[in-house]
Amino acid sequence: MNSIFKRFYPLILILFSVLLMTSCKNTEVSDKNTVTLNSDNFDQTINKGVVLVDFWATWCRPCQIQGPIVSELAGKYKDKITVGKIDIDQNSDLAGTYNIQSIPTLMIFVEGKPVETLVGLRSKGALEELINKYIRK
């Protein structure tokens, strides 16, 4: 048994590495319900109604977990709020403007004004409560 393990050990390592790299790939997938924000469209986007903005980065594992939750909520609330995502590596100016020091950071804007800032991974339920607080006004 030992000789079989030694013989296939390099192959096992390669397969494990491939699986690990695949699972750690950027899972932040743009979808039809979110807006990719940047310096060109940020101000016009946040000035209309309630907007949830997700500040994230491709290398951030908690962001990769938060991203699908945010995307799911974007679909659920698509007629009530706008959901935007900002890659802080590509938009460091916006991250600096809003003093983003840790990610994921989620901000809620109402008519262009920041009203809530959440730092760190949040559950779907916690985000739904927060969104409902602003769409019921």
Residue pairs with C-beta under 8 A, 6 or more apart in sequence:
24 61
24 64
26 58
26 64
27 64
27 67
27 68
28 56
28 58
28 63
28 64
28 67
28 85
28 87
29 67
29 71
30 36
30 85
31 71
31 74
31 75
33 71
33 74
33 75
33 78
33 83
34 54
34 70
34 71
34 74
34 83
34 84
34 85
35 41
35 45
35 82
35 83
35 84
35 85
36 84
36 85
36 87
37 45
37 53
37 84
37 85
37 86
37 91
37 94
38 86
38 90
38 91
38 94
39 91
39 93
39 94
42 84
42 86
42 94
43 112
45 51
45 82
45 84
46 53
46 84
46 109
46 112
47 111
47 112
48 82
48 111
49 81
49 82
49 110
49 111
50 80
50 81
50 82
50 108
50 109
50 110
50 131
50 134
50 135
51 81
51 82
51 83
51 84
51 108
51 109
51 110
52 70
52 73
52 74
52 81
52 82
52 83
52 84
52 106
52 107
52 108
52 127
52 131
53 83
53 84
53 85
53 86
53 106
53 107
53 108
53 109
54 63
54 66
54 67
54 70
54 83
54 84
54 85
54 86
54 104
54 105
54 106
55 86
55 88
55 94
55 95
55 98
55 100
55 103
55 104
55 105
55 106
55 107
56 63
56 66
56 67
56 85
56 86
56 87
56 88
56 103
56 104
57 63
57 87
57 88
57 89
57 103
58 87
58 89
59 89
60 103
60 104
62 103
62 104
62 120
62 121
63 103
63 104
65 121
66 104
66 106
66 121
66 122
67 85
67 104
69 122
69 123
69 124
69 127
70 83
70 85
70 106
70 127
71 83
72 124
73 83
73 124
73 127
73 128
73 131
74 83
76 128
77 83
77 131
77 135
80 131
80 135
81 131
81 134
81 135
86 94
86 95
88 94
88 95
88 100
88 103
98 105
98 107
98 114
102 119
102 120
104 119
104 120
104 121
105 117
105 118
105 119
106 116
106 117
106 118
106 122
106 127
107 114
107 116
107 117
107 118
108 114
108 115
108 116
108 130
108 131
108 134
109 115
110 134
115 134
116 130
116 134
118 127
118 130
